[in-house]
Amino acid sequence: MPLNTLLTLPNALGLIALVNLITFLLFGVDKIRAGAGAGRVSEGALLTWAFLGGTIGAYAGRALFRHKTRKQPFSSHLHQIAILQVCAFVLAGGWMLTDAL
């Protein structure tokens, strides 16, 4: 199957939604485990999932579960990832717009 048939907008949106759901759930699991004193989800894993496209899920998980909201440098790293993704989105949008003209 050619790659361009897999790289469709619905597939991309579905993948992003899945990554955000996983990221959101990982924040919930980590909060539950933190309260129970059980093994935790590493900050590296949480940030990796955010970097892979789960930033919205990370911010939603932080807000809903009130988890890792003041933790430094975790919060700074998450903000940096969000800024990087916004810049990448703007650049990609500009590239697509100039390509369409």
C-alpha positions as CSV (number, residue, x, y, z in Angstrom):
1,M,0.0,0.0,0.0
2,P,1.5,3.4,-1.0
3,L,2.4,5.8,1.8
4,N,0.2,8.6,0.4
5,T,-2.9,6.4,0.8
6,L,-2.1,6.0,4.5
7,L,-1.2,9.7,5.1
8,T,-4.8,11.0,4.9
9,L,-6.2,13.7,7.1
10,P,-8.7,11.4,8.8
11,N,-5.8,8.9,9.6
12,A,-3.6,11.7,10.9
13,L,-6.4,13.2,13.1
14,G,-7.2,9.7,14.4
15,L,-3.6,9.1,15.3
16,I,-3.3,12.4,17.1
17,A,-6.5,11.7,19.0
18,L,-5.2,8.3,20.0
19,V,-1.9,9.8,21.2
20,N,-3.7,12.5,23.2
21,L,-6.0,9.9,24.8
22,I,-3.1,7.7,25.8
23,T,-1.3,10.8,27.2
24,F,-4.3,11.8,29.1
25,L,-4.8,8.3,30.6
26,L,-1.1,8.1,31.6
27,F,-1.6,11.3,33.7
28,G,-4.6,9.7,35.4
29,V,-2.7,6.4,36.0
30,D,0.3,8.3,37.4
31,K,-2.0,10.3,39.7
32,I,-3.7,7.2,41.0
33,R,-0.3,5.4,41.5
34,A,1.1,8.5,43.3
35,G,-1.8,8.4,45.8
36,A,-1.4,4.7,46.3
37,G,2.4,4.8,46.7
38,A,2.8,2.4,43.8
39,G,5.1,2.4,40.8
40,R,4.9,5.7,38.9
41,V,4.8,6.6,35.2
42,S,8.1,8.4,34.7
43,E,8.2,12.1,33.8
44,G,10.2,11.2,30.8
45,A,7.4,8.9,29.5
46,L,4.8,11.6,30.1
47,L,6.9,14.2,28.3
48,T,7.7,11.8,25.4
49,W,4.0,11.2,24.9
50,A,3.4,14.9,24.9
51,F,6.2,15.4,22.4
52,L,4.7,12.7,20.1
53,G,1.6,14.8,19.8
54,G,-0.2,14.4,23.1
55,T,0.2,17.9,24.4
56,I,-3.5,18.6,24.5
57,G,-4.0,15.3,26.4
58,A,-1.2,16.3,28.8
59,Y,-2.7,19.7,29.6
60,A,-6.1,18.2,30.0
61,G,-4.8,15.4,32.3
62,R,-2.9,18.0,34.4
63,A,-6.1,20.1,34.7
64,L,-8.5,17.3,35.4
65,F,-6.4,15.2,37.7
66,R,-4.6,18.3,39.2
67,H,-1.3,16.5,38.6
68,K,2.1,17.9,37.9
69,T,0.8,21.4,37.8
70,R,3.6,23.0,39.8
71,K,6.4,20.5,39.4
72,Q,9.5,22.0,37.9
73,P,11.3,21.5,35.6
74,F,8.4,19.3,34.3
75,S,6.1,22.2,33.7
76,S,8.7,24.2,31.8
77,H,9.5,21.2,29.6
78,L,5.8,20.7,28.8
79,H,5.4,24.4,27.9
80,Q,8.5,24.2,25.7
81,I,7.1,21.2,23.9
82,A,3.8,23.0,23.4
83,I,5.6,26.1,22.0
84,L,7.7,23.9,19.7
85,Q,4.5,22.1,18.4
86,V,2.7,25.4,17.8
87,C,5.7,26.7,15.8
88,A,5.9,23.4,13.8
89,F,2.1,23.6,13.1
90,V,2.4,27.2,11.9
91,L,5.4,26.4,9.7
92,A,3.7,23.4,8.2
93,G,0.6,25.4,7.6
94,G,2.6,28.1,5.9
95,W,4.4,25.5,3.8
96,M,1.2,23.9,2.8
97,L,-0.4,27.3,1.9
98,T,2.6,28.3,-0.3
99,D,2.6,24.9,-1.9
100,A,-1.1,25.3,-2.8
101,L,-0.5,28.6,-4.5
